[in-house]
Amino acid sequence: MSPRRSYDQYCSAARALDLVGDRWTLLIVRELLAGPRRYTDLHADLPGVSTDVLASRLKDMERDGLTTRRRLPPPGAAYVYELTARGRELLPVLQALGKWGEGELGERRPTDAVRAHWFALPLLRALDGEGAVEVHLEEGDFHLRVGAEDGPVYGDGPAPGEADARLEMDAETCAAVARGASTLPQAVRAGRVTVTGDGMLAKALREA
């Protein structure tokens, strides 16, 4: 394991960048906010990263106390990576960075990869309250844990248990919310998002 590089500056921002300033590190955090992930799943959802770089970043993040690695019990018997409590504290950092970068998103370019769950963090920013929300897109389904204080904040597929709200929309609408061109309530009022469910989150969206 290579020694950590440092800016050698007595500044908290510089110290933070010593840990998460390398290319791909924060995107690995984005993926692990969904909960434990296998190396192969991380590699599949980080198009463009080489196997060597991904392995190196994961080792560095484990060394720095941002992630842990554990072996699943049989019949899984695979290793998974997950965020520590310290690593989960990067959620508001990623959210602030995503909010700041909305203006850079623009329209999707032909070379841009996309995964349905990459819309999870922008939608979390757009929702207030607490509860489970299922999101249905043509590109795939995922769920959000709005207001979660620990554990995964999103995941692939339906929500475990009963969802407080279900949102159905197309990728264009979801992208508009992600880049700040539309708020979620505006998209609901325009009929671009179908909201079902009896929870407080669903009612708030229908009444907004």
Secondary structure, 3 states (H helix, E strand, C coil): CCCCCCCCCCCHHHHHHHHHCCCCHHHHHHHHCCCCEEHHHHHHCCCCCCHHHHHHHHHHHHHCCCEEEEECCCCCCCEEEEECHHHHCCHHHHHHHHHHCHHHHCCCCCCCCCCHHHHHHHHHHHCCCCEEEEEEECCEEEEEEECCCCCCCEEECCCCCCCCEEEECCHHHHHHHHCCCCCHHHHHHCCCCEEECCCHHHHHHHHC
